[in-house]
Amino acid sequence: MKKLLLTSIAALLLATGAVPTQAPEKLLEFAPPPEFDHPYTGKLTVYRVDQTAIEQFCQGNSGNIVLGCAQPEANSCKVWIVNSDVLAQYGRNFEGVLRHEVAHCNNWKHS
């Protein structure tokens, strides 16, 4: 009976979009390589956005859970990071995601 109740609750949450539908193991490798793990020297602009906006700004990551993305340009970089409530759902924090995205500003590409 308990299993049926838990299964029903999980199905309801998934149907209403109250929880992410992708498994946490779909998070990309988080820690950047040491050669890209340093402060960005250009102009850095950081935006905190909700889940809908992150999907709009961070396209091209299908199949992965997107918590942030970076758009490097010549002497500047724009970073979008989801709000803290979404980060907490995946056991992440702003500082860690910012570190990851700044590495992308420093030309790190996922393998």
C-alpha positions as CSV (number, residue, x, y, z in Angstrom):
1,M,0.0,0.0,0.0
2,K,2.8,2.4,0.9
3,K,4.6,1.7,-2.4
4,L,1.3,2.4,-4.3
5,L,0.9,5.7,-2.4
6,L,4.5,6.8,-3.1
7,T,4.2,5.8,-6.8
8,S,0.9,7.8,-7.1
9,I,2.5,10.9,-5.5
10,A,5.5,10.7,-7.8
11,A,3.2,10.4,-10.8
12,L,1.2,13.4,-9.7
13,L,4.3,15.5,-9.2
14,L,5.7,14.6,-12.6
15,A,2.4,15.3,-14.3
16,T,2.1,18.7,-12.8
17,G,5.7,19.7,-13.4
18,A,6.4,20.2,-9.7
19,V,9.7,18.3,-9.9
20,P,12.2,18.0,-12.8
21,T,11.5,15.0,-15.0
22,Q,15.2,14.3,-15.7
23,A,17.3,12.2,-13.3
24,P,20.1,14.0,-11.4
25,E,22.7,11.7,-13.2
26,K,22.0,13.8,-16.3
27,L,23.9,16.7,-14.7
28,L,27.0,17.4,-16.7
29,E,30.4,17.0,-15.2
30,F,30.5,19.8,-12.7
31,A,34.1,20.7,-11.8
32,P,36.1,22.5,-14.5
33,P,39.6,21.4,-15.4
34,P,42.3,23.4,-13.5
35,E,43.5,25.3,-16.6
36,F,40.0,26.9,-17.0
37,D,39.3,27.3,-13.2
38,H,40.4,30.9,-12.7
39,P,38.7,34.3,-12.6
40,Y,37.5,35.7,-15.9
41,T,39.5,38.8,-16.9
42,G,36.9,40.5,-19.1
43,K,33.6,42.1,-18.3
44,L,31.4,39.5,-16.6
45,T,27.6,39.9,-16.4
46,V,25.6,37.4,-14.4
47,Y,21.8,37.0,-14.7
48,R,19.7,35.0,-12.2
49,V,16.6,33.6,-13.9
50,D,13.8,31.0,-13.5
51,Q,13.6,27.6,-15.1
52,T,11.6,28.9,-18.1
53,A,14.2,31.7,-18.9
54,I,17.1,29.3,-18.5
55,E,15.6,27.1,-21.2
56,Q,15.2,30.1,-23.4
57,F,18.8,31.5,-23.0
58,C,20.6,28.1,-22.7
59,Q,19.5,26.3,-25.8
60,G,21.5,23.4,-27.2
61,N,21.7,21.3,-24.1
62,S,19.0,18.8,-24.8
63,G,19.0,15.7,-22.7
64,N,20.8,17.5,-19.9
65,I,19.6,19.3,-16.8
66,V,20.5,23.0,-17.4
67,L,21.3,25.0,-14.3
68,G,23.3,27.7,-16.1
69,C,25.1,28.6,-19.3
70,A,27.7,31.1,-20.5
71,Q,27.9,33.2,-23.7
72,P,31.6,34.2,-24.2
73,E,32.3,37.1,-26.5
74,A,35.5,39.0,-27.4
75,N,36.1,40.8,-24.1
76,S,33.0,40.0,-22.2
77,C,30.9,37.0,-21.0
78,K,27.3,36.7,-20.1
79,V,26.3,34.0,-17.6
80,W,22.7,32.8,-16.8
81,I,22.1,30.8,-13.6
82,V,18.8,29.5,-12.4
83,N,17.4,30.8,-9.1
84,S,18.6,29.2,-5.8
85,D,15.4,27.2,-5.2
86,V,16.1,25.3,-8.5
87,L,19.8,24.9,-7.7
88,A,18.8,23.4,-4.3
89,Q,16.7,20.7,-6.0
90,Y,19.9,19.4,-7.5
91,G,22.2,19.9,-4.5
92,R,24.0,22.7,-6.2
93,N,24.7,26.3,-5.0
94,F,25.3,29.6,-6.8
95,E,29.0,29.7,-6.2
96,G,29.6,26.3,-7.6
97,V,27.5,26.9,-10.7
98,L,29.2,30.3,-11.2
99,R,32.6,28.7,-11.0
100,H,31.5,26.2,-13.7
101,E,30.1,28.8,-16.0
102,V,33.1,31.2,-15.6
103,A,35.3,28.3,-16.8
104,H,33.2,28.3,-20.0
105,C,33.9,32.1,-20.2
106,N,37.6,31.0,-20.1
107,N,37.0,28.8,-23.2
108,W,36.3,25.5,-21.5
109,K,34.2,23.1,-23.6
110,H,32.6,20.0,-22.3
111,S,34.1,16.8,-23.9
